[in-house]
Amino acid sequence: MTTHSAFQNGLAVAGLVALAALAALPQQASAATDGLPDGSWRQSCERGYVSDGRLYARCRHEGGYYQDTSVQTASCRAFGNRNGTLFCESPDNSVAGIGTWSGSFRDSCKNVVYDKHGKLQATCRKDNATFKRSNLNARNCPSYRAGNRDGNLFCER
């Protein structure tokens, strides 16, 4: 192989790499500018849209099928998919009182407060559709991720 043909081959490879990088840019830009919240939900959900303060999507369940799900977008910057259900991955720290804790409890609990020691308190929906006041101590939940099980707050991993 001559030096000239080796140079041409090198340019061809560099051109292909540059084209591949440019082709990826519109996809990245559209994800950031599509008006939808950020988060890992984008990797396992489809048909996402926001309406009346809720994010709606079809999200993949562990069994491989997709199911319709939605979650309120208030007080949350980024969402995830847990077994076909959307949840808040990253709370909006600008809202006083709920910036430290995250997790699926946000979908079924209200009147959320926490004290200066990090204790989370919320009124959470029970399986029978009534509500119960519950709390979770930060010492017992270093991840600061909480869920609701039948009206009781628990630490999510």
C-alpha positions as CSV (number, residue, x, y, z in Angstrom):
1,M,0.0,0.0,0.0
2,T,1.4,3.4,-0.9
3,T,1.6,6.3,1.5
4,H,-1.0,8.1,-0.6
5,S,-3.6,5.3,-0.4
6,A,-3.0,4.8,3.3
7,F,-3.6,8.5,3.8
8,Q,-6.9,8.3,1.8
9,N,-8.0,5.3,3.8
10,G,-7.3,7.2,7.1
11,L,-9.3,10.2,5.8
12,A,-12.2,7.9,4.9
13,V,-12.3,6.3,8.3
14,A,-12.0,9.7,10.0
15,G,-14.9,11.0,7.9
16,L,-17.1,8.0,8.8
17,V,-16.4,8.6,12.5
18,A,-17.3,12.3,12.1
19,L,-20.5,11.5,10.3
20,A,-21.5,9.0,13.0
21,A,-20.9,11.6,15.7
22,L,-22.9,14.2,13.8
23,A,-25.8,11.7,13.2
24,A,-26.1,11.2,17.0
25,L,-26.4,15.0,17.7
26,P,-30.0,15.5,16.6
27,Q,-31.2,12.6,18.7
28,Q,-29.5,14.0,21.8
29,A,-30.8,17.5,21.1
30,S,-34.3,16.4,20.6
31,A,-34.4,14.5,23.9
32,A,-33.2,17.7,25.7
33,T,-35.7,20.0,23.9
34,D,-38.8,17.8,23.6
35,G,-40.4,19.4,26.6
36,L,-40.5,16.1,28.6
37,P,-38.8,15.6,32.0
38,D,-35.4,14.1,32.2
39,G,-34.5,10.7,33.8
40,S,-33.9,7.1,33.1
41,W,-37.6,6.5,32.1
42,R,-36.6,7.5,28.6
43,Q,-34.7,4.2,28.2
44,S,-37.6,1.9,29.1
45,C,-40.7,3.9,28.3
46,E,-42.4,5.1,25.1
47,R,-45.1,7.5,23.9
48,G,-44.3,10.0,26.7
49,Y,-46.2,13.2,27.0
50,V,-47.1,15.8,29.6
51,S,-50.7,17.0,30.2
52,D,-52.3,18.8,33.1
53,G,-49.2,18.5,35.3
54,R,-48.8,14.7,34.7
55,L,-46.2,12.7,32.7
56,Y,-47.9,9.9,30.8
57,A,-46.1,7.0,29.1
58,R,-46.1,3.3,28.3
59,C,-43.4,1.7,30.4
60,R,-41.8,-1.7,30.2
61,H,-42.6,-4.1,33.0
62,E,-40.2,-6.8,34.3
63,G,-42.2,-9.4,32.2
64,G,-41.2,-7.5,29.1
65,Y,-44.7,-6.1,28.3
66,Y,-45.6,-2.4,28.4
67,Q,-48.2,-0.8,30.5
68,D,-49.8,2.7,30.7
69,T,-48.6,4.7,33.7
70,S,-48.6,8.4,34.8
71,V,-47.2,10.5,37.6
72,Q,-47.5,14.1,38.8
73,T,-44.6,16.2,37.6
74,A,-44.8,18.9,40.3
75,S,-41.7,18.9,42.6
76,C,-39.7,16.5,40.4
77,R,-36.9,17.1,37.9
78,A,-36.3,13.6,36.6
79,F,-38.3,10.3,36.5
80,G,-37.6,6.6,36.4
81,N,-39.4,3.4,35.5
82,R,-39.8,0.8,38.3
83,N,-41.5,-2.3,36.9
84,G,-43.8,-0.4,34.6
85,T,-44.5,2.4,37.0
86,L,-43.1,6.0,36.8
87,F,-41.5,7.4,39.9
88,C,-39.6,10.6,40.9
89,E,-35.8,10.0,40.6
90,S,-34.7,13.5,41.4
91,P,-36.8,15.9,43.4
92,D,-36.9,19.6,42.6
93,N,-34.9,21.0,45.5
94,S,-36.6,24.4,45.1
95,V,-39.7,23.1,46.9
96,A,-39.2,23.5,50.7
97,G,-39.7,20.4,52.8
98,I,-39.4,17.6,50.2
99,G,-36.0,18.2,48.6
100,T,-34.0,15.7,50.6
101,W,-36.2,12.6,50.1
102,S,-37.1,10.9,46.8
103,G,-38.8,7.6,45.8
104,S,-42.1,6.1,44.9
105,F,-43.8,7.3,48.1
106,R,-44.5,10.6,46.2
107,D,-47.1,8.9,44.1
108,S,-49.3,7.8,47.0
109,C,-48.5,10.1,49.9
110,K,-49.4,13.7,50.7
111,N,-48.7,16.3,53.3
112,V,-45.0,15.5,53.1
113,V,-42.6,17.1,55.7
114,Y,-39.3,16.4,57.2
115,D,-37.5,17.8,60.2
116,K,-34.0,19.2,60.6
117,H,-32.8,15.6,61.5
118,G,-34.0,14.2,58.2
119,K,-37.1,12.4,59.6
120,L,-39.7,12.0,56.8
121,Q,-43.4,12.3,57.7
122,A,-46.2,11.8,55.2
123,T,-49.9,10.9,55.0
124,C,-49.9,7.7,52.8
125,R,-52.7,5.8,51.1
126,K,-53.4,2.3,52.4
127,D,-54.5,-0.6,50.2
128,N,-58.1,0.0,51.3
129,A,-57.9,3.6,49.9
130,T,-57.9,5.3,53.4
131,F,-54.9,7.3,54.5
132,K,-52.5,6.9,57.4
133,R,-49.8,9.2,58.9
134,S,-46.4,7.5,58.7
135,N,-42.8,8.4,59.3
136,L,-39.3,7.2,58.4
137,N,-36.1,8.1,60.3
138,A,-33.2,9.1,58.1
139,R,-30.8,7.0,60.3
140,N,-32.7,3.9,59.2
141,C,-32.7,4.9,55.5
142,P,-29.3,6.3,54.4
143,S,-30.4,6.3,50.7
144,Y,-33.1,8.9,51.4
145,R,-35.4,6.9,49.1
146,A,-38.8,6.0,50.5
147,G,-41.7,3.9,49.3
148,N,-45.2,3.3,50.6
149,R,-46.5,-0.1,51.5
150,D,-50.1,-0.1,52.7
151,G,-49.8,3.3,54.3
152,N,-46.3,2.7,55.9
153,L,-43.2,4.4,54.7
154,F,-40.3,2.1,54.0
155,C,-36.7,2.6,52.8
156,E,-36.2,1.8,49.1
157,R,-32.8,0.5,47.9
